[in-house]
Amino acid sequence: MKKGKVIIGIILVVIVALVAWRLFFPNLLAENAAPEDVSKGTVSMNEGGNILVAYFSLTGNRIYTTEVDAVTSASLNIQDGEVLGNAEILARAARETTGGDIFFIEVSEKYPESFDGTSERSSTEQSQDARPELAAHVENMEQYTTIILVSPTWWGALPQAVLTFLEEYDFSGKTIIPIATSQGSGLGTGPRQITAACPDAIVEDGLSANDVSDVTEFLQDMGLAQQ
């Protein structure tokens, strides 16, 4: 009897270890990626659609000169040889679910490669309430009635570049749906910031997403899935 309990205990320990390994090191078997394999952002704009998925991701907004370690980084994933950030993965899922267009919020001045450099710059931007200049713009914002806004939560708030994006256009009467990639901070002050920047828009409660399935189910429940 005791031997059986020991075996069961060992099996349970192994299962827990495997789950933890998969949770914290999802790309443990993946090789490091070259800088040129890092996504430069996904953009696909068509005439006639009324849903826009706009997203901000540090990946594509950052300088990469050395091999990218997607093993120890919780925000990077290697898919088909391409390095993607969590926000881009969720944005692509939102686009696939809704059939909408997708736009990458890109800054003109890239963030530093080092974690400390990026952390310092993002903190300074927030403390100064800066509006980083954007490198690309939506030419036909008037055609969209629903904006799905995907971004990380930095220091409990939206990245300042997202505020630049929100203040650039007239969102009056449009519905804005925030989706955050941060599990620790959730949406933070994001919804309030969006409301302040776009007072005449309809700002939904939004979602703090764990993975692609969360986004898909959330948008389906909102009736935004393409038929």
C-alpha positions as CSV (number, residue, x, y, z in Angstrom):
1,M,0.0,0.0,0.0
2,K,2.8,2.4,1.0
3,K,4.7,1.6,-2.2
4,G,1.6,2.4,-4.3
5,K,1.2,5.8,-2.5
6,V,4.8,6.6,-3.2
7,I,4.4,5.8,-6.9
8,I,1.3,8.0,-7.1
9,G,3.2,10.8,-5.3
10,I,6.1,10.6,-7.7
11,I,3.7,10.7,-10.7
12,L,1.9,13.8,-9.3
13,V,5.3,15.5,-8.7
14,V,6.3,14.8,-12.3
15,I,3.0,16.1,-13.7
16,V,3.2,19.3,-11.7
17,A,6.8,19.8,-12.8
18,L,5.8,19.3,-16.5
19,V,3.0,21.8,-16.2
20,A,5.3,24.4,-14.6
21,W,7.9,23.8,-17.2
22,R,5.4,24.3,-20.0
23,L,3.9,27.4,-18.3
24,F,7.1,29.3,-17.6
25,F,9.3,28.0,-20.5
26,P,7.0,27.5,-23.4
27,N,9.8,27.8,-26.0
28,L,12.5,25.9,-24.1
29,L,13.3,23.6,-27.1
30,A,13.3,26.5,-29.6
31,E,16.6,27.9,-30.8
32,N,17.6,31.5,-30.4
33,A,16.5,33.6,-33.4
34,A,18.5,36.0,-35.5
35,P,17.6,39.7,-35.4
36,E,16.2,39.5,-38.9
37,D,13.7,36.9,-37.8
38,V,12.0,39.4,-35.4
39,S,8.6,40.5,-36.8
40,K,8.5,44.1,-38.1
41,G,4.8,44.3,-37.4
42,T,1.7,43.1,-39.2
43,V,-0.3,45.5,-41.3
44,S,-3.2,44.7,-43.6
45,M,-5.6,47.5,-44.6
46,N,-8.5,46.9,-47.0
47,E,-11.3,49.2,-48.2
48,G,-14.8,48.6,-47.1
49,G,-14.3,46.9,-43.7
50,N,-15.6,48.4,-40.5
51,I,-13.4,46.7,-37.9
52,L,-9.8,47.7,-37.2
53,V,-7.4,45.8,-34.9
54,A,-4.8,48.3,-33.9
55,Y,-2.0,47.0,-31.7
56,F,1.2,48.1,-30.0
57,S,4.0,45.6,-29.4
58,L,7.5,46.1,-28.1
59,T,8.6,43.5,-30.6
60,G,8.9,45.4,-33.8
61,N,9.3,48.6,-31.9
62,R,12.7,47.7,-30.5
63,I,16.3,47.6,-31.7
64,Y,17.7,44.0,-32.2
65,T,21.3,43.6,-33.1
66,T,22.1,40.2,-31.4
67,E,20.4,36.8,-31.3
68,V,17.0,37.0,-29.7
69,D,16.4,34.7,-26.6
70,A,12.8,33.7,-26.8
71,V,13.4,31.0,-24.2
72,T,13.7,33.2,-21.1
73,S,11.5,36.0,-22.4
74,A,7.9,35.7,-21.4
75,S,6.8,38.1,-24.1
76,L,8.4,36.5,-27.1
77,N,7.4,33.5,-29.1
78,I,8.9,31.7,-32.1
79,Q,6.2,30.7,-34.6
80,D,7.3,29.2,-38.0
81,G,10.7,30.8,-37.5
82,E,9.4,34.2,-36.8
83,V,9.7,36.0,-33.5
84,L,6.4,37.5,-32.4
85,G,5.4,39.4,-29.3
86,N,2.3,38.5,-27.3
87,A,0.4,41.6,-28.5
88,E,1.0,40.7,-32.1
89,I,-0.2,37.2,-31.6
90,L,-3.4,38.3,-29.9
91,A,-3.9,41.0,-32.5
92,R,-3.6,38.4,-35.3
93,A,-6.1,36.2,-33.5
94,A,-8.5,39.2,-33.2
95,R,-8.1,39.8,-36.9
96,E,-8.7,36.2,-37.8
97,T,-11.8,36.0,-35.6
98,T,-13.4,39.3,-36.9
99,G,-12.1,39.5,-40.4
100,G,-11.1,43.1,-39.7
101,D,-8.0,45.0,-40.8
102,I,-4.9,45.1,-38.7
103,F,-2.6,48.1,-38.0
104,F,0.7,48.1,-36.2
105,I,1.3,51.2,-33.9
106,E,5.0,51.8,-34.7
107,V,7.2,54.5,-33.1
108,S,9.7,56.5,-35.1
109,E,12.4,56.0,-32.5
110,K,12.9,52.4,-31.6
111,Y,13.2,51.3,-28.0
112,P,16.7,50.1,-26.7
113,E,17.6,46.5,-27.0
114,S,18.4,46.1,-23.3
115,F,15.6,45.5,-20.8
116,D,17.0,48.3,-18.5
117,G,17.1,50.8,-21.4
118,T,13.6,50.1,-22.5
119,S,12.3,50.1,-18.9
120,E,14.0,53.5,-18.2
121,R,12.7,55.0,-21.4
122,S,9.1,53.8,-20.9
123,S,9.2,55.1,-17.3
124,T,10.5,58.5,-18.4
125,E,7.9,58.7,-21.1
126,Q,5.1,58.0,-18.6
127,S,6.4,60.4,-16.0
128,Q,6.7,63.2,-18.6
129,D,3.4,62.3,-20.2
130,A,5.2,62.1,-23.5
131,R,3.7,61.4,-26.9
132,P,6.2,59.4,-28.9
133,E,6.1,60.1,-32.6
134,L,4.6,57.4,-34.8
135,A,6.1,56.1,-38.0
136,A,2.9,55.0,-39.7
137,H,-0.7,56.3,-39.8
138,V,-4.2,55.1,-40.7
139,E,-5.3,56.9,-43.8
140,N,-8.9,55.9,-43.7
141,M,-10.0,55.9,-40.0
142,E,-13.4,57.2,-40.9
143,Q,-14.4,53.9,-42.4
144,Y,-14.1,52.0,-39.1
145,T,-16.9,51.8,-36.5
146,T,-15.1,49.3,-34.1
147,I,-11.5,49.5,-33.0
148,I,-10.0,46.5,-31.1
149,L,-7.0,48.0,-29.3
150,V,-4.3,45.4,-28.2
151,S,-1.3,46.4,-26.1
152,P,0.7,45.5,-23.1
153,T,0.2,47.3,-19.8
154,W,3.3,49.3,-18.8
155,W,3.6,50.6,-15.3
156,G,-0.1,50.0,-14.8
157,A,-1.1,52.0,-17.8
158,L,-1.1,52.2,-21.6
159,P,2.2,52.7,-23.4
160,Q,2.5,56.4,-24.2
161,A,2.7,55.6,-28.0
162,V,-0.8,54.2,-27.8
163,L,-2.0,57.6,-26.4
164,T,-0.3,59.2,-29.4
165,F,-2.4,57.0,-31.7
166,L,-5.6,57.6,-29.8
167,E,-5.2,61.4,-29.9
168,E,-4.4,61.5,-33.6
169,Y,-7.9,60.6,-34.8
170,D,-11.5,61.4,-34.2
171,F,-13.1,58.4,-32.6
172,S,-16.5,60.0,-32.0
173,G,-19.3,57.5,-32.1
174,K,-16.8,54.6,-32.6
175,T,-16.5,51.6,-30.2
176,I,-13.1,50.9,-28.7
177,I,-12.4,47.5,-27.2
178,P,-9.2,47.3,-25.2
179,I,-7.3,44.0,-24.9
180,A,-4.3,43.8,-22.6
181,T,-1.5,41.2,-22.6
182,S,-0.5,41.8,-19.0
183,Q,-1.7,39.3,-16.5
184,G,-0.1,41.0,-13.5
185,S,-1.5,44.5,-14.1
186,G,-4.5,43.5,-16.2
187,L,-6.0,46.5,-18.1
188,G,-4.6,48.9,-15.5
189,T,-5.8,52.4,-16.1
190,G,-6.1,51.7,-19.8
191,P,-9.9,52.1,-20.1
192,R,-9.9,55.4,-18.2
193,Q,-7.1,56.7,-20.4
194,I,-8.9,55.7,-23.6
195,T,-12.1,57.5,-22.3
196,A,-10.0,60.6,-21.5
197,A,-8.4,60.6,-24.9
198,C,-11.5,59.8,-26.8
199,P,-14.4,61.3,-24.8
200,D,-17.0,60.8,-27.5
201,A,-16.1,57.2,-28.2
202,I,-17.8,54.1,-26.6
203,V,-15.2,52.4,-24.5
204,E,-16.0,48.8,-23.7
205,D,-14.7,47.1,-20.5
206,G,-12.2,45.1,-22.5
207,L,-10.2,42.0,-21.7
208,S,-6.9,41.0,-20.0
209,A,-6.0,38.0,-22.1
210,N,-4.0,34.9,-21.3
211,D,-3.9,33.5,-24.8
212,V,-5.4,33.3,-28.2
213,S,-8.4,31.3,-27.1
214,D,-9.4,34.1,-24.6
215,V,-9.4,36.6,-27.4
216,T,-11.4,34.5,-29.8
217,E,-14.0,33.6,-27.2
218,F,-14.3,37.2,-26.0
219,L,-14.9,38.6,-29.5
220,Q,-17.3,35.8,-30.4
221,D,-19.3,36.6,-27.2
222,M,-19.4,40.2,-28.3
223,G,-20.9,39.2,-31.7
224,L,-17.9,40.3,-33.7
225,A,-16.9,36.9,-35.2
226,Q,-17.0,36.9,-39.0
227,Q,-19.7,34.8,-40.5
